[in-house]
Amino acid sequence: MGIRFGVQRIPRNSIQWEEKCGPATIRINSDEIFDIVEQGDNGLVVCGGTFSYGAGYWDGFVMKTDSAGNMLWGHTYGNEYTDILYTIKDDKAGGYYTAGYAQQASAAFQEGTVLMRLDSLGEILWSNWLPGAWSAIGAVPIDLFITTTGEVLLTTIHGGHTLDLWKFNMDGELLWNRTFGKESQGQRMAMDVDGDLYFTCYRALGNGNYSIDVSVLKLDSNGEVEWCKSYGGTYIEFARAITAPNTGGVAVAGYTNSSGQGGYDAFLLRIDADGSLIWGKTYGTVWDEVPNSIEPTSDGGFIMAGQTYSYGSNPDSLKVYVVKTDEDGNTDCSSMPWSPSVLNDSLTLETTYIVPDAYAMQVGSLSWPSDAVVFRPASICSDVSVQDLQHDSRRLTVHPNPFRDRVVFIIRGSGGERPKLYVRDMLGRVVYQVDDHIVLHSGENELDLGGLQSGVYTVEFVLGNEREAMKLIKQ
């Protein structure tokens, strides 16, 4: 049994088509999309990671579809270890830039970031490897932005706790790079109409005991710091997305347990060009709502997309969560005003010059079958819809994910057989297992995984001849 990814086109508030891709063989297959770009011909280009094809444990992939969702071409990119592509952008010349996580196979094993430029058919024009890639929290730390003049801006994590910003020309030559502070986990970036850059970070320095706050860092077009401020409540806030509307400033989306109606609630902060808070709102119910992306809309409002456990026909499964707001963050769906504390913050700026390494990757081909998958819209309120898979055959679901210490594994229909569960790191090593010594049963099974290091893991679930795999994120 394999995990497949789904692709949907949703014009305004209706689904036009959906496809799911990926093989379903005895091997534990896991194929995940992390970014998607719409093309001028109404086709799509997507990137992600695959455990089903390629040269290594995980390989990155890029796939191009037509306007109906049919695959035109697809390639894997990787070596013997783990390579996953997290972001992709048009290069404004018919090709693409893509970046992600890469493990160097050398005598001194290293984790880093790969940046590639591809032609219109996905062939590699050049590739660079940069030190540092991973974040201590679950959100993908790598972001990519193309300037109006065709230059490439890339964010990475270095040493687990510093934000790096890299600027390349179109030929892959490094123009400059900056390293900011310690204890700052860079997440996403946006560019405003004046060419200034904004970054979201998290900072463990906030407004209460065990508090983690969102920080926003503003730089000019040369990478010089203009200001840095933190926003947060008593407990934990993580930023997941940022956008710069034409009206100025930025909007930051994330999740918090300092305010809201229970669990982690989604939040949206509207911040002006000087870092002052214009307004803040939370959205959610008694379970978790986590946004992963945000975009401005033509009417001056915003739209967020993410995940929730709170709604739909199956309360144990994760659903797609979409929230549309007006220009002031208002929506009819379980929203509450929020006024987080705003503090002046600071990050140490280092100007460094690191020569990127060339990174040779094996390029393979994809031959995924695709078939229709039916999503059932479930209206929560007038301007929010949640999509739930109509036929969810998974035996195992996990909550919460991302998690901090304890995790609930929900098993459906073990049929008297004794399930087994293995947690593997990104190298495939078993770091936690439940086999014959601990009895798992149908329903909820709460396990303490607080001893794991922060990062991304794969959960392997075995029930007789059935196998499933899914991603698990430790904050």
Summary of the structure (lengths in Angstrom):
residues: 475
radius of gyration: 21.5
end to end distance: 27.7
largest distance: 63.3
contacts: 1679
relative contact order: 0.12
helix: 0%
strand: 55%
